[in-house]
Amino acid sequence: MLRRDLLKSTLATGLASALSRSGSVAESPAAGNSNDRRFWLEQMQRVAHPVLNALSQGRLRAAMPVETAPHASGDRRLTSPLEAFARTLAGIAPWLEHGPASSKEGELRAEYCALARQALATGFDPQAADFLHVGVNGQTLVEAGFLALAVLRAPQELNAKLDAGLRAQLAEALRSTRPLLAVFSNWLLFAAAVEAALCALGESWDHMRVDYALRQHMQWYVGDGAYGDGPAFHWDYYNSYVIQPFLLAILEAVEAREEAWKPMIPKVRARASRYAQVLERLIAPDGSYPVLGRSITYRGGAFHLLADVALRRALPDSVTPEQVRCALSAVLDRTLGPAASFDPNGWLRIGLAGSQNALGEGYISTGSLYLCATAFLPLGLPAEDRFWSAPAAPWSSQKAWRGEMLEADHSLDI
C-alpha cells in the first residue's frame, strides 16, 4: 500500500523538478528539489520491487521472464534470478541502511528492508523452490560478488539484523564459490568481495584472494583514473560497472587488516574521484552518453562509480553534487523512461533505451539488466544533503554547449 501511495504521489507531481523530457535543467534554478528524490524513488521501485517482492514470496523463478540476447551462451534460467536479486540489492543497500526512519519514505524503506531480509531467507533456503544456486557455475561467482557488495554497503540491515541461521546460510552460499576459477579480469574482485563479506559476517576469510585482486589491479592501472580490465585496456564502462566501486568497498572493509593495503587507499580514492569526473563529462546535455563497449544494456549502471563517489561525498571540487543529481536524473529518464524498457508485468527488457535485444551479449539475460540499480546509490544520502537539497544546476556538457564558463579538464598523474 505504501509503495502504491508513493508511486501515485510521484506520478501526480511529474518528473524531477530539474528535468524536462529532454534532460535539460529547469529555467528557474531556485525550483524545489523534493521532486527529484521522489522521481528517483519511483524509478528505484519500478526496478527493485518486482524482484524483491517475488523472491520474498518464493515465486521469482515462476514470475520473472528470462529474455536472452541472440546467441546466448548456455541456459541462463538457472542463474538469471540470482543476477536480478544480487544486483538489485547492491544498488539499493545504501538506502536500506541510511534512508529515513520516519515519514512516508521511512515507512517505505522499512517495507523494503523487510522484503530484502525475507528475500534472503527464501533465496538461501535449500528447501525453497526459489533457492538461489550459488556456486554451480562461474556466473554465480559474479553474483556472489554483487551480493557481497550489498552486505558491505548495509552492515546493519543486511548483516547485523539477520538471524544467526540466515547469516550462516548466507556465509555458506558465499563460500560455495571458492572452487570456481575467476577469469583473469575484473572477476578477481568478485572473489575478493566474497572474502571481505565473509570477514564482515564474522567468518574466516582468505586474505590471499583479497591481496591478489588488489595487487593485480594496482598493476593494471593505465593512468588518468582508469584501470585495464585484465592486462589490456578496454573501451567500455567496466571501470564503473565493477572495478572501481569494488576496489573502494573491499579496501574500506578490510583496510585495517594488512599494512600492505594501506598505501593503496589514497591512490584508489584519488583515481575514483578522477574517473567520476570523467563519467560526469560523458553525460550529454540530453542525458544520453556514448554507446560504447560491452554490457551497454546495464543502462544507468554505466554510472555506478559516479553514484558511488557522490554517495561518499568524494566528488572533485569541479563537480558539484547538484549537477551530478541533475545529470543522473537525466540518465535515469533516458534509460528507464521509454515505455518498452519494461514488459507489461514490469520486468526489465534487454536494451539501453527501450527494448533492443540485439544490444545484448551472449551472457546477457533479464537478471543481468538489474545492474542498473547501482545508479540509485545516492538515495543513501539524507534528503537534507546538498546532493538533494541544492537548487538544480547544469552539468558539464550542458554548460559547454550553451557557451557558459566551464573549467578546463586535466588528467590525473597518480
N, C-alpha and C positions, 0 to 999 in steps of 0.2 A: 504493500500500500504506500509506504513512504517513497519507494522508488518511483511509482507512478505519479505521485503528487509532485515530486521534484521535477520529473520529466515534463509534466503539464505546465508547471511554472516556467521552466526554461523555454519550452516551445512557444508559450504565450509571449514571452519577453523578446524572443528573437535571438539571433546570433550575437556574438560578443560585441560589446559596445564599440570596441576599437576596430571592428571588422565589417566590411561590406562584402558582398559576394565575390568581388574581385580581389579581396585580400588587402585593401588599402585602409589606411588609418582614417578614422572619422575626422570630419572637418574641425570639430571642437576638441582641442586637446584636453579640455577640462571635463570631458564626458565621464560619467560614472563608470567604474570598472567592475562592479559586482557582477554584471552580466558576463564578463569574461570567465570568471570562475564557474558560473552556472553553465556556460557553454561547454567548458572543459568537463565538468561533472556529467553533463548529458552525454558527451561523446565517450567518456570512460564507462558509463553504464551500458551504452549500446554495445561496446566491445566486451566488457567483462561479465555482465550479468548472465547472458546465456550460458557461458562456460561454468561459472561458479554455481549457479542455480541448478543446472543439470547434474553436475557431479555431486553436489551436496545431496541430491535426491537419488543418486545411483543410476542415472539414466543418460550420462554423457555419451556413451557408446551408441546408445539407441537413437539419441536425438541429433547429434552433430553429424552432418554430412561430411564425407571425406572426398572433396574435389581434389584431383591431381592435375598436374600440368602434363602436356604431351611428353611422351617418352619417360614417364615416371619410373623411377628405379625401385623395383620391389613393391610389395603390398604395404601401403602406408597406413592401413586401417589399424594396425596394432599400436603404432606409436603416435598417431596424429592427436588423439585425445590428450595424451601426456604433454605433447608440444603445446597445445592450446592452454592447458592449465598452468604449466610451469612458466610460460612466457607472460601470461596474464598476471600471475601472482608477482613475478619480478617487477612488473610495471606499476602495480597499484600498492605494493608493500609500503612505501613511504607514507602514503595517505592512510593506510590502515594503522600505521604506527603513530603518526603525528597529526592526524586530522582532528577536527574539533570534537570535544566530548559532549557538547550541548548544541542546541539549535537543530533545525531540520537536517542540516548536513551532518551534525553529530549523530543524530538518530540513524541516518542512512549509513554512516560509517560503522556504527555498532552492528547494523544488519549485515554489512559486508564482512566484518571481522568474524561474525558467527558463521556466515556462509563459507568463508575461507577455511576455517578450522574444521567445519563439518565435511567440506570437500576433501581436505587432507585425510580425515578419518576414513572416509569412504574409499578414497583412491589408494590408500595403503593397507586396506583390509584384505588379506589374501583370499577371503571367502566371498568378497563382493564381486558382482558382475562387472563393476566399473574399476576393478583392480588395475592399477597403472603398472604395466610390466617394465619396471626399471631393470636394467642390467641384461636385457636379452639381445641387444644389438648396439652398434655404435651410435645410432641416433639417440638412444636413451642416455648415453654419456653427456651429450649436448644438453638434453633437457634436465638431467640431474644438475648440471651446472647452473641453469636458469633457476631451478628450484632452490639450489644453494644460495644463489644471489638473493632470492626473496627472503630466505631465513636470515641472512646477514643484514638485510635492509629493515627488517621488522623484528628485532630481538625480543620484544615483549609479546606482540600479538601472534607471531609465528614460531615462537620458541618457548619463552617462559610460561605462557598461558596454555601450552599443550599439556595434556595429562601425560604421566610417565609412560604409559603404554604406547600412546601415539608417538611420543618423542622417540621411543625405541624403534618403532616400526619405520619411522622416517629415516633414522640413522641407518637402519639395516638396508633400506632401499638405496641410500646414497652409497653405502659400502659395496653394494652388489655391482657397481660399475667398475670396480678396481681391476677385474680381469680384462676389461676392454682396452684395446690399444688406441690411444689418441693419435689422430693424424698430426703430422709434424707441422703444425699451423696454430691458429688461434685455439684449436681444440685443447692444447696443453692447459689453457686457462680454465676450461671446464673441469678437468681433473683436479686442478689446484683449488678451484672454488669448492668442490666437493669436500676436500680435506679441510679447508677453512671453516666450512659449515659444520663439519663433524667436531672440530675444535670448539666452535660456538655452542654446540649441543652438549658439550661436556664429555665427548667420546675421545678415544685415542685417535690420533691422526698422523698422517705421513708427511713429515717435514720435507722429505726429499722431493715429492711430487710438486710441492709448492715452490721450493727452491729452483727446481729445474725449469718450471714455467716462467718464473720471474727472470732468471738469468738469460734464458733464450730470448725473451722479449727485449731485454736490455741490449742484447747483441743484434737483434733485428731492427733496432731503431734506425731510420733512414734520414732523419733530420726534419727541422721545421715542424715539430709536433706530431710526426707520423711514424708509424711502425710498419715494417713489412709483415705480411701475413704468412709467416714462414720466412725462408731465406730471400724470397723475392717480394717486391712491392707490387700491389695490385691496385688498379684504378677502380675502387668500389668504396662502399661505406662501412667496411668491416672494422676500421678503427673506431667507428661509432657504434655499430651494432653490438660488438663484442669486446674488442681488445682493450680499449682504454677504460670503459666502465668496470670491466672485470679486474684490471690491474688496480684501480682505485679501491674497489671493495675488498679485494684479497689483502692488499697491503694494510688497509685500515683495520682489518680483522686480526691480523697476526703480526703487525709490525714490531711489537714488543717481544716476540718470541725468538728472534735471531738478530744479533748485531749486524750481520752481513746485509740484512734487508733495509736497515735504516737509511743508508746513503741513497737508496733508490727513491725514497719517498719524495723529496723535493723535486727531483727530476721528473718523476711521473706526474706530479701535480702541475708543474710548470708546463709540461707538454700537453696535458689535458686542457689547461686553460687556453693555450695557443690553438689547439685543434678545435676547441669550441668556438673560438673567434673565427676560424676558417669556415666552420659549418654555418655560422650566422650569416656570413657574407655569401654563402651559396644559395640562400633563400631569396628568390627573385621578388620583385615588387608585388607580384600577384600570389605569392605563396607557393609557386612551383619551384622546382630545383632540378639539377641535371639528372637525366635518366641514364645512369652510368653504373656499370658493373652488375655483378650477380646479386640475387636476393632483393631486387628492387621492389618486389611485392610485399616487403615488410613495411611499406608505406612510411609513416612518420617515425618508425624505428630507426630510420636513417639519422635521426637527430637524438638518439638515445644519449650520447655523450653531452650534447648541448643541454639537454634537460637535466642530466645528472650534475653538471657543473653549476647550472642555475640553482638546483636544489641545495648544493653545497655552499652557495653564496661565494663562489670562487671564480666568477666571470672576470675577465681582464677589465681594466679601468675604461677602455674604449668601448665596451659593450655594456649597456645598462640593462638591468633586469626587465624593465618595462618594454624595451624594444624586443627582447627575447620573447616575452609573453605575447606581444602582438605578432611577431614573426611565426611563432609556433601555432598560434591561433589560426593564422592563415594556412599553414601547412595542414593542420587538422581538418580545416574546411575543405581544402583542395583534395585531400586523400580519402576522407571519410564522408564528405558531403554528397558526392554523386550517388543517386539512388541505387544504382546497380552494384555498389560496393558491398551491399549486404543482400542475402537472399530473402525471400518472403518471410522466413522464420527468424531472421535476424542474425544469421551466421555470415561471417566474412567470406567474400569470394576472392579468388586469385585475381590480382590486379594492382595497379597503382592508383588509378582514379576511375573507379568503376570495375566492371568485370572484363578482364583482359587475360584470359587463360594462357595465351601464348607467351606472356612475360615470365611465366614460372619455369624454373629449372626442374630437373628430374627428381630432386629431393623435396620439392615444394608440395605441400598439401594444405588442406584447410587449417590444421593446427599450427602450421608454420607461421601463418599470417599474423598470429596474435603477438608477435614481437612488436607490433605497432603500439602495444600498451605501454612500452617503455617511454613513449613521449609524454606520458602523464605524470612523470616523477615530480614535477614542481607542485602538484596538489599536496605534497607533503609539507609545503610551506604554509604557515598560517595566513588567513585572509588579510591580516594586518601587515604582512611583509610587503616590502616595496615591490616585489615581483607582481603582486596582485593589486596593491593599493595606489601605485603611482599612476598619473594620467597616461593615456595612450601615447605612444611615441613611434615614429617611423624607424624601421630597421635600416641597416647599412645600404642595401641595394635601392631601397626607396629614396633615401637621401641622395645617393649618387645620381640616379636617373631623373631626379627632379631638379638637379643643378644646385642642391644645397651643400653646405660645408660638410666635409667628411674627412676624418684623419686618414693619412696615407697608411697603407698596410706594410708591415715589416715582418721579416722572418724571425724565427727564434733559433738562436745558436746555443743549444744546450742538449 
